Amino acid sequence: MKTKQPRSYFIILYFVFIGSIIAQTAESKSVRVSGTVLDPEHNPVKKAIIYLDSVNTRMRADKKGRFEIDLNNDDKVIMAFSPIYGIQSVDLDGSEEIQIVFPEDGPIITEDKLSELGFDTKGKARSKREPKDYSKYLDMYQLIATEVPGAQVNGTKIRLRGNALNSVNSGQEPLLIVDGTVVSSIDYIMPRDVASVEVIRDENASLYGTRGANGVIVIKMKK
């Protein structure tokens, strides 16, 4: 004999289902923002390439330096790249109007150099060098503790020596980038699948905005 489920049971299931749909919709919701790219004299920079979290969006500013782009909830930093002025970043804070101004004495950098620094430049040639074998390590934290110069690893906490804001008590960890994407954890990565690991510090790390203040660890995976 089948046991009849109480009506309240199905009501609860209904609201759980509806709640999950609403949560997924809110999570995936994007917001369109407008931006302007300017040179140090506040003149428009046309054809500047727009990056989101170090990934090339394939979008370029128009002749007035203007652009429009859809941002997701997990987008943190927007950048503009120009072969003349280099790259400049702005932390996203929910504003619907963004202004990116290149500094007067900013470092000039090429797209090839951006690729070396872990940016996903979409289509630039990768190095033909044979990837290193990291399969002997049990996890990424053991790999980083051994292979990354200046890295201090305590469990899953990583510190890079030599960064101004980095201390035992600061609670600040380096920015982690995997194949051009900023990640919050590297627990899921198997060392045998890693092609290379490198550290970016100081002036080069500043290209990633304030989040690069404690250094950047760039991980590239085998294809």
N, C-alpha and C positions, 0 to 999 in steps of 0.2 A: 504494500500500500504506500503510495507516494505521500510525502509530508508536504502540506500546502505552506508555501512561504508567506509570511505576513506581508500585508500591503506596504508597511513602513520600510521593509527590506528593499522593495523595488523603487520606492521613492528615494531612498538613500543612494542606490546605484545610479539613478537618473541624475541626481545632482552632482555626484562624483564625476560622471561622464561629461556633463555640461561644463563643470569646473575645469576639467582637463583640457577641453576644447578652447575655452576662454584663455587659459594660461598659455597654451601653445600659440594662439593667435597673437596674444600680447607680446610673447617672447620673440616672435618672428616679424613683428611690425617694424616697418622701416619709416624713416622720416626724411623728407626731402629738404635739404638745406642749400643755401646759396653762398657763394664765396667769391673773393677777389684776391688775385695775386699781384703784389706790387713790388717794385724795385726799391732800393734804399731811399730814392727821392720821391717815393709814392707814385711813380708812374706805372701804368699797367704792364704786366709781363705776359705777352701773348704766347700761346703754345706751351705754357708750363704744364708738365705732366703731373697729374694728381695721384698721390699714393695714399692708401689707407692701411695703417699698421704695417708699413714696409712692403705692401703689395701694390704693384702697378695696376691702377683701375682702367688703364687705356683711355682715360679722359684727359682732355687738354683744355686749358683756359682759352677763351676767344680773344679777339684783338683788343678788347677792353679789359682783359685780365679776368673776365668773369667765368664762372662755371656753376653748375648745379649738380648735386649728387645725392643719392639715397643712402642714408646711414642706418645701420642696424644697431640694436642695443649694445652689442659687444664691441663695436668699433670705438677705439680709444684715442687714436692719434691720426690727424690728417696732415699730409705733407705735400709740398710743391717742389718739383725738380726742374731746374733750368740749366742747360749747359753753360750759360753765362754766369749765373749767380750761385749755382750749387743746389743744395736742398735745405729747406726750412720747414720745421714742424710746428704744429699747434695742437695742444691737448684739447680734446672735445669735451665740452661742458654742458651740452644741451642747447647751446645757442643755435638759432636758425640762420644766422648771418655770420660768416667767418671771414676774417681778413688775415692773409698770410703775407708778411712783409719780410723781404730778404734783408739781412743786416749789411751794413756798409763794408765790413771787413770779414765777411763770412768765408769759410774755406770753399774753394772751387773744387768740384768733384765730378767725375765722369760716371756714366751709367755702369760701365764695367767695374769701377771701383765700388759702386753701390752693391753690385752683385757679390763682390768679394766680401762685403760687410754683412751679407745675409739678407739683403733686400731681394724680393722676387721681382725682377725686371721683365719677366715674361718674354722669353724667346732668346735671351742672350746665351751665347755658347757656354756650356759648362766645361770645366777642366777635364781633360782626358786622363788625368792621373788616376792610377789604380787606388780605390778607396782602401783605407787601413782596416785591418781585421781587429775588431773589438770584442769578438765572441768569447774571449777568456774572462770577461768581467761578468759578475753576477747580476748587476743592475747599473743604471745610469749614474748613480751616486758614487759607486766604486770607480766607475770609469772616469768621472770628472775629478775625483780626488787624486787619481793617479796621472791622468793625462793633461789636465788643465793647470798651467803654471799659476801659482798664487791662490789656488782654490782651497778653501777650508770647508770640509763637509762634516756635519754632525747629524747623523740620521738622514733626514730628507731636507735639512737646512743647509743652504750653500752661501758662503761668503767669499768675496774676492778681495784679497789684500790690496791696499794701495788706493782705495777709493775714499774720497773726502768724507762722504756721508755714511760710510760703511764702518760699523763697529759692532762689537758683540751685543751691545744693548740697544742698538738702533732699530732692530727688527726689519732692516732693509735687506732684500736679496737682489741678486742681479736679474735683469730682464732675460727671459728665456724665449728664444725664437727657433722654431722648427720649420725648416723649408719655407722661410719667409713669413710665417705666421706666429704671432705672439701667443704663448701658451702659459697656463697657470701651473701646470704640473708636467713632469716628465716620467712619472711613475709607469706609464703605459708603454714606454719605449724599450725595446729589447736591444741591448748593445750590439748584437750581431747584425742588426738592420741599419746601423749608423755608418755613414760614409766619412764624416769628419766632424770635429768639435773645435771651435776656436773662441777666443775671448776678445772682446772689443772694449777698449777703455778710453778714458780721457776725452779728447776732442772728437774722435770718431764716435764714441758712445753718445755724445751730445746730439748726434743726428737723430736719435730716437726720442728726443724730448726729455722731459724731467724723469721719465721712467728709466732712462739710461744712466742716471747719476751714480748708480752702484755697479756699473759695468753691465755688459751684455754677453751672454753665452749663446753662440750661434751653432745650431746643430743641423747638419744636412743628412738626409736619409738616402740610402741606396735606392736606386730606381729599379 
